[in-house]
Amino acid sequence: MSSYEIALREVRLATDGTDDVALFDVRREEDGESWIVPALISPLFRLMNMQATVSDESRRAMVGGLGARAIVERLNQGVDPEDVEEPFLFSLDYPGAPDEPKPLDPFEALTVEVDNDATA
């Protein structure tokens, strides 16, 4: 069993029609190894799943919550953070698809226990 701490480092909301970005620090408690894992929400995702007048706080909760959920799901599938080669990008596909997006709450700080026998 491995334990990972996931902490939101920062959220950058786009002001120019580009992606909203959430950066997470992921640390394996057993050896202290850590990674920065990015998650991005595309303008298309915002257009399809959020109102045009959505607040900055709602956008922050969406990119942070979906990013945290994606990290948890990958860890539970047996994928180490070092094996994630590209950022999580939410355009039309996201954790919880094909239902409504289901951001993880709370997402600012959480600990995940992962069975080491899980297969990727």
N, C-alpha and C positions, 0 to 999 in steps of 0.2 A: 504494500500500500504506500503510495506517495501522496504527499500533501503539498498543495500549491497555494500561495497567497497571490491574489489578483487585486491590484490597486490602480484606480484611475489616476494617471499622471496629469493629464490635461486634455481639454477639449478645445478644438479650434473650429469655430463656425465660419463658413465661407461667406464672404460679402460680395463676391464677384462671379457667382454662378458656378463655382467649382464644388468639390467635395467637402462635406463636414468631416472632421477627423477627430477620433478619440485615441489617445495613446495610453496603454496600460503597462504597468510594471508587473511581470509575472515572476515569482520567485519560488523555486523548489525548496521547501523547508529542510529536507534531509541534508543537502550539501550547500545550500545558500546560493546556488547558481541562479542567475536572473537574466531576463530578456525584456526588451521593449517590444510590445506587440501592438501594431496599429490596426484600427478599424475605420473604414470610410463609408459614408453614405453619399451616394451620387445625387445630383440634382434631379435625375429621373425618378429615383426612389422617393425623394421628397415630394415631387409632383404627383406621383401615383398614390402615395400613402398618407400625405399630410396636407392640410389646408394651406393655401398660399399665404395666409396671414398668421401662420403658426408662430408662437412665441419662441424666443431664443432658448428659454428654459425647456420647452417641449422638444426642440431640436437636440439640445444637449442630452436630454433623457433618452431620446431615441437612439442616437449614435452611441452613447455610453452603454445603454441597456442592451442593445443588440450586439455590440462589441463584446461585452462581458459574457452574454449568452453563447456567442460563437466560440469564445475561448473555452468556456466550461464544456461545451459539447465536444470540441476537438480533444480536450484532455480526457474526457470520458471515453472517447473512441481510441485512446491509447497513443495519440499524437503528442510528442513533446513539443514545447514551444520552439526549440531550436530547429525543428523540422518544418515549421511554417515558413515557407520561402517568400510568400507574398502577403501583403496586408489583406485583411478581410474587407471585401468590397461589397456593399449592399446596393444593388441596382434594382433587380426584380427578385432575386433569390435572397433569402434571409432565413435565419433560424425561425422555425415555426411555419414556414411556407408549406402548403399553399393557403393556409389560414391567414388571419390578420397578423401583422408583426406582433411578437410578444417579447418586448424588451425585458430584461432581467431587472428586478428592483428588489433590494437596493443593489447598485452596481459600483459604488465608489470604492468599496473594500469588501472582499469575501475570501473564504478559504474553501478549497475543493479537495476532497479526498478521492484519489484515483486508484483503482485496482491495477497493480502492475502487470497482471496477466491479461489485461484488455488487449484486443487486437486492433490494429489500425486499419 
